Amino acid sequence: MDLTGLTLRVAAARPHVLLAAVPGGTAVRLAAERLLRARDWPRASTPAQADLLFVAGPDLPELRTPLERLWRDMPAPRARVHARTADEVEDALNAGRALLGPPAVRHASAAPPADAGGHREGDHGARERHEGDDQTPGHDGHGDHGGHGGHGGHGGHGGHSGGQTEMPGGLPMAGQGADRDGLTLDQLHLPLGPFLADWPAGLTVRLVLQGDVVQRVDVDEPARPIDDAAAEAFWVQPWLRAASDEPVPVGEAVRRRAAAHLDSLGRLLAVAGWPAEAVRAWRLRDDLLSGAPRAAVAPRLERFTRRVGRSRTLAWLTRGIGVVTAQKAREAGVGGPAARAGGDVTSRYRQWLADIRHDLPRLEDPAPLDVAVEDSPRGPWSAEHPPSAALIALLPRLLEGAELAAARLVVASLDPDPDELVSRGVVEVARG
């Protein structure tokens, strides 16, 4: 029996896709997620599970090295493709499947193929590697940092796996330091990001741990694309257009805002270990973005918000984590849902649910958008001070002293959008 050929045929028929989104690539990520669900191609949460690495968004030189680490950690047979725009997604996925196909198909395009946008790529484009490639052995740097306090996931689903922690060369050497009880414990430097499942695109949070407690937190500056025009802040497009004096209906803005909250809720539910509801959130998100009429989505949205909002297990899992009062949030420059919630992770996801219910009756409102009245998804919109910048700056305060198992839930409950910091509208303002 030709086991290699069988493996290739199985991988090509239904590849497991590791989706690596970069800042400015939200529209590409969303298009890829929709198509993967339509094709029933499984999503991989770690490189070890993946056949196909799909890079979504513009080219960011600063992220090439961590992308290479993801690639090295993937077992053969494997393939890698890159879509820079949403229009390139289908061709890129088709190219990836062809690269995973039988040898005759692979050898027909042995040279690095054109990417989905028609551009030849070198070391960082759509390509294949075969069995026998030089792969770095050893620790792959991917942990499982799931539910809070070591508990399992929602309703027995288990903790969320897929903590793709980037640690080149394996685990770093541990230093020593005094913990909260005066004991001397090893210190471990652990970066989270920039490519984790259900994680803000390209964000890197560097933790110093003693035991399982976070002692210090540093956040890297977001990577910027080569071409600013290629980066788009997808979720705030209505606000950017309205700020440029383009007429934008309120209904379009609140629809985009509700979809953004559903995207964030899906991430948090996946991290908390409730994948079925995460998928429901993302399907509702896609329906809103496709322009589905209010009457078609309202009953399902109401059922979803009621079911998630009333979940005792989810509330228990997230209670008391990442507490910040409304006053402290505003003092830190945070607005929007995180400031209005004024509490813990539970308060923040319930605020998203409340905001979605509030926006439901307004999905088709034709009145002109006033950016001074309607908040963008993460707070009052300002190109000079994007709301996600304040959310990112708040992370160290909320993570220091927390247990490692809770860190991912805290980040998911804020869900800052790095696109806001690298999009062309924001970059143009920053440059004056």
C-alpha positions in Angstrom: 0.0 0.0 0.0 1.3 3.5 -0.9 0.9 5.1 2.5 2.6 8.4 1.3 0.2 8.7 -1.6 -2.8 8.0 0.6 -1.6 10.6 3.1 -1.3 13.1 0.4 -4.7 12.3 -1.0 -6.4 12.7 2.4 -4.6 15.9 3.1 -5.5 17.4 -0.3 -9.1 16.4 -0.1 -9.8 18.0 3.3 -6.7 19.9 4.5 -6.4 21.1 8.1 -5.8 24.9 7.7 -3.8 27.0 10.1 -5.0 30.5 9.6 -2.3 33.2 10.4 -3.9 36.7 10.2 -1.7 39.7 10.2 -2.7 43.3 11.1 -4.7 44.9 8.3 -5.9 41.5 7.2 -9.3 41.2 8.9 -11.3 41.2 5.6 -9.1 38.4 4.3 -9.4 36.4 7.5 -13.2 36.7 7.5 -13.4 35.6 3.8 -11.2 32.6 4.6 -13.2 31.6 7.6 -16.4 31.7 5.6 -15.0 29.6 2.8 -13.4 27.1 5.1 -16.8 26.5 6.8 -18.5 26.3 3.4 -16.0 23.6 2.2 -16.0 21.9 5.6 -12.2 22.2 5.8 -11.1 21.9 9.5 -9.3 24.7 11.2 -6.0 23.8 12.9 -5.2 25.5 16.2 -1.5 24.5 16.3 1.1 23.8 13.6 1.3 20.2 14.6 -2.4 19.8 13.5 -2.0 21.6 10.2 -1.5 20.6 6.5 -1.9 24.1 5.1 -0.6 27.4 6.4 -2.8 30.2 5.2 -1.4 33.8 5.7 -4.1 36.4 5.6 -3.3 40.1 5.0 -0.6 42.4 3.8 3.1 41.6 3.8 4.7 42.6 7.2 8.4 42.1 7.2 8.5 42.1 11.1 6.3 39.0 11.1 8.2 36.9 8.6 10.4 35.2 11.3 7.4 34.0 13.5 5.7 32.9 10.3 8.8 30.8 9.4 8.6 29.3 12.9 5.0 28.2 12.3 6.1 26.8 9.0 9.0 24.8 10.5 6.7 23.3 13.2 4.3 21.9 10.6 4.7 18.2 9.8 5.1 17.1 6.2 3.2 16.9 3.8 2.5 20.6 4.1 1.8 23.7 2.0 1.8 27.4 2.5 -0.2 30.1 0.7 -0.7 33.9 1.2 -3.8 36.0 0.3 -3.3 39.7 0.6 -6.9 40.7 -0.2 -10.3 39.0 0.2 -10.6 38.5 -3.5 -7.5 36.3 -3.5 -8.8 33.8 -0.8 -10.5 31.2 -3.0 -7.6 31.0 -5.5 -5.1 30.7 -2.6 -7.0 27.9 -1.0 -7.3 26.1 -4.3 -3.5 26.5 -4.8 -2.9 25.1 -1.3 -5.0 22.0 -2.0 -3.1 21.5 -5.3 0.2 21.7 -3.5 -0.9 19.0 -1.2 -2.1 16.8 -4.0 -0.5 13.8 -5.7 3.2 14.1 -6.8 2.3 14.6 -10.5 0.3 17.6 -9.6 2.9 19.0 -7.3 5.8 18.5 -9.7 3.8 20.3 -12.4 4.3 23.5 -10.4 7.6 22.8 -8.6 8.8 26.4 -8.9 7.3 28.8 -6.3 3.9 29.4 -7.8 2.2 32.8 -8.3 0.2 33.9 -5.3 -3.6 34.4 -5.6 -3.0 38.0 -6.6 -0.9 37.1 -9.6 2.5 38.0 -8.0 5.5 35.7 -8.0 6.6 35.0 -4.4 10.0 33.9 -3.2 10.8 32.6 0.2 7.5 33.9 1.8 4.8 33.0 -0.7 2.7 30.1 -1.7 4.9 27.1 -1.9 5.3 23.4 -0.9 7.9 21.5 1.0 8.1 17.7 0.9 9.0 14.9 3.3 12.7 15.1 4.1 12.7 18.9 4.3 15.0 20.2 6.9 12.8 20.8 9.9 13.9 22.0 13.3 13.2 19.2 15.8 12.4 19.6 19.4 10.0 21.7 21.4 7.4 23.4 19.2 6.6 26.2 21.6 2.9 25.6 21.7 1.1 25.3 25.0 -2.5 24.8 26.1 -3.6 27.8 28.1 -7.3 27.2 28.4 -9.8 27.8 31.1 -9.5 30.0 34.2 -7.9 28.5 37.3 -7.3 25.1 35.7 -11.0 24.3 35.3 -12.2 22.6 32.2 -14.1 24.3 29.4 -17.8 25.2 29.2 -20.1 22.4 30.0 -17.3 19.8 29.9 -15.9 20.8 26.5 -12.4 21.0 28.0 -9.9 23.7 27.9 -9.1 25.7 24.7 -6.1 24.3 23.0 -4.0 26.1 20.4 -1.8 28.4 22.4 0.7 28.9 19.7 3.4 30.5 21.9 6.4 31.7 19.9 9.7 30.6 21.6 12.5 30.1 19.0 14.9 27.4 20.0 12.6 26.0 22.7 11.8 27.1 26.2 14.1 29.9 27.5 16.3 29.4 30.5 14.5 30.4 33.7 15.9 33.0 36.1 14.9 33.3 39.8 12.9 35.8 41.8 10.8 36.1 44.9 7.1 35.4 44.5 4.1 36.9 46.4 4.7 34.6 49.4 8.4 35.4 49.7 9.5 32.2 48.2 12.2 32.0 45.5 10.8 30.6 42.3 12.1 30.3 38.8 11.1 33.1 36.4 10.0 32.1 32.9 9.8 34.6 30.0 6.9 33.5 27.9 5.7 35.4 24.8 2.0 35.0 23.7 1.5 35.7 20.0 1.9 37.0 17.4 0.0 34.0 15.9 -2.4 32.3 18.2 -5.8 30.8 17.5 -8.5 33.2 18.5 -6.1 36.0 19.3 -5.7 39.6 18.0 -3.8 39.6 14.7 -0.1 40.0 15.1 -0.3 41.0 18.8 2.7 39.9 21.0 2.3 40.0 24.8 5.5 39.1 26.7 5.0 37.7 30.1 7.4 37.0 33.0 6.0 34.1 35.1 6.8 32.8 38.5 5.0 29.6 38.9 1.7 30.1 37.1 1.4 33.8 38.1 2.1 36.7 35.8 4.7 39.0 37.4 5.4 41.4 34.5 3.9 42.2 31.1 5.3 44.0 28.1 3.4 44.5 24.8 5.3 44.8 21.5 4.5 47.6 19.1 2.3 46.3 16.3 4.1 45.4 13.0 3.4 47.7 10.1 3.0 46.6 6.4 5.4 47.6 3.7 2.6 49.4 1.9 0.3 51.3 4.2 -2.4 51.4 1.5 -2.7 47.6 1.8 -3.7 47.7 5.4 -7.4 48.3 6.2 -9.1 48.7 9.5 -12.1 46.6 8.5 -14.3 47.1 11.6 -14.2 50.9 11.6 -14.6 51.5 7.9 -18.0 53.2 8.3 -16.4 55.6 10.8 -13.4 56.3 8.6 -15.6 57.1 5.6 -18.0 59.3 7.6 -15.0 61.2 9.1 -14.0 61.9 5.4 -17.5 63.5 4.8 -18.8 60.5 2.9 -22.5 59.8 3.7 -22.8 56.6 5.7 -26.2 55.3 7.0 -26.4 54.6 10.7 -27.7 51.1 9.9 -24.5 50.2 8.1 -22.4 51.3 11.1 -24.4 49.5 13.8 -24.5 46.4 11.6 -20.7 46.5 11.4 -20.5 47.1 15.1 -22.8 44.2 16.0 -20.8 42.0 13.7 -17.5 43.1 15.4 -19.0 42.2 18.8 -20.0 38.7 17.5 -16.5 38.2 16.1 -15.1 39.1 19.6 -17.6 36.9 21.3 -16.7 34.0 19.1 -13.0 34.4 20.1 -13.9 34.5 23.8 -16.2 31.5 23.6 -13.5 29.5 21.7 -10.9 30.4 24.3 -13.3 29.5 27.1 -13.9 26.1 25.5 -17.5 26.5 24.0 -16.8 25.9 20.3 -20.4 25.3 19.3 -21.5 28.7 20.4 -18.3 30.3 18.9 -19.3 28.9 15.5 -22.9 30.3 16.0 -21.5 33.7 16.8 -19.3 33.7 13.6 -22.2 32.5 11.4 -24.4 35.3 12.8 -21.5 37.7 12.2 -21.2 36.6 8.6 -25.0 37.0 8.0 -24.9 40.6 9.3 -21.9 41.4 7.1 -23.6 39.9 4.1 -26.5 42.3 4.6 -29.1 39.8 5.8 -32.3 41.7 6.7 -33.1 42.3 10.3 -36.2 40.0 10.2 -34.0 37.1 9.1 -31.4 37.4 11.8 -33.2 38.9 14.8 -34.7 35.7 16.2 -31.4 33.8 16.0 -29.5 36.7 17.5 -32.0 37.0 20.3 -31.7 33.2 21.1 -27.9 33.4 20.9 -27.6 36.4 23.3 -30.0 34.8 25.7 -28.3 31.5 25.7 -24.8 32.9 26.2 -25.9 35.6 28.6 -27.6 33.1 30.9 -24.9 30.5 30.9 -23.9 29.9 34.5 -20.9 27.9 33.6 -19.5 30.6 31.4 -20.1 33.2 34.1 -18.4 31.0 36.7 -15.4 30.4 34.4 -14.9 34.1 33.8 -16.0 35.7 37.1 -13.4 37.9 39.0 -10.9 37.8 36.1 -9.3 41.0 34.8 -11.3 43.4 36.9 -11.2 47.1 36.0 -13.8 49.7 37.2 -15.5 52.0 34.7 -13.6 55.0 36.3 -10.2 53.3 36.0 -10.9 52.3 32.4 -11.8 55.9 31.5 -8.8 57.2 33.3 -6.7 54.9 31.1 -8.4 56.4 28.0 -10.6 53.3 27.4 -14.1 53.9 26.2 -16.9 51.9 24.6 -18.1 48.5 25.9 -15.0 47.9 28.1 -15.6 51.1 30.0 -19.4 50.8 30.2 -19.1 47.2 31.6 -17.0 48.3 34.5 -16.0 44.9 35.9 -14.5 41.6 35.0 -14.5 39.3 31.9 -18.1 38.3 32.6 -19.2 41.9 32.7 -17.4 42.7 29.4 -18.9 39.8 27.4 -22.4 40.6 28.8 -21.9 44.2 27.7 -21.2 43.0 24.1 -24.5 41.0 24.3 -26.4 44.0 25.5 -25.0 46.2 22.8 -26.0 43.7 20.1 -29.5 43.6 21.4 -29.6 47.4 21.5 -28.4 47.6 17.9 -30.8 45.0 16.5 -33.7 47.4 15.8 -31.4 49.9 14.0 -29.8 47.6 11.4 -31.7 49.3 8.6 -31.7 52.9 10.0 -31.1 55.3 7.0 -30.2 58.3 9.1 -26.6 59.7 8.4 -23.9 58.5 10.8 -22.5 61.0 13.2 -19.1 59.7 14.4 -19.4 62.0 17.5 -22.6 60.2 18.6 -22.1 56.6 17.5 -19.1 54.7 19.0 -17.1 52.4 16.8 -17.0 48.8 18.1 -14.2 49.4 20.6 -15.1 53.0 21.6 -15.4 56.5 20.3 -13.5 56.7 17.0 -10.5 59.0 16.7 -7.7 58.4 14.1 -5.4 60.3 16.4 -6.2 58.0 19.4 -7.6 54.7 18.1 -9.6 53.0 20.9 -7.7 49.8 20.5 -4.5 51.6 21.5 -5.9 52.3 25.0 -7.1 48.7 25.2 -3.6 47.4 24.4 -2.1 49.8 26.9 -4.5 48.5 29.6 -3.4 44.8 29.2 -0.3 45.0 31.5 -2.5 46.4 34.4 -5.0 43.6 34.0 -2.6 40.7 33.4 0.0 41.4 36.1 -0.8 39.2 39.1 -3.2 37.0 37.1 -2.8 33.3 36.7 -1.5 32.2 33.3 -4.7 30.2 32.6 -6.7 33.4 32.9 -4.5 35.6 30.6 -6.1 34.5 27.4 -9.6 35.1 28.7 -8.6 38.6 29.7 -7.2 39.4 26.3 -10.2 37.9 24.6 -12.6 40.0 26.7 -10.9 43.2 25.5 -10.1 42.0 22.0 -8.1 45.0 20.8 -8.0 45.4 17.1 -4.4 46.0 15.8 -5.8 46.9 12.4 -6.8 50.3 14.0 -3.1 51.1 14.6 -1.8 50.2 11.1 -4.6 51.1 8.7 -3.9 53.8 6.1 -6.4 56.3 7.6 -4.7 56.1 11.0 -1.2 56.1 9.6 -1.9 59.2 7.4 -3.1 61.1 10.5 -0.1 60.0 12.6 2.2 61.3 9.8 0.4 64.6 9.8 
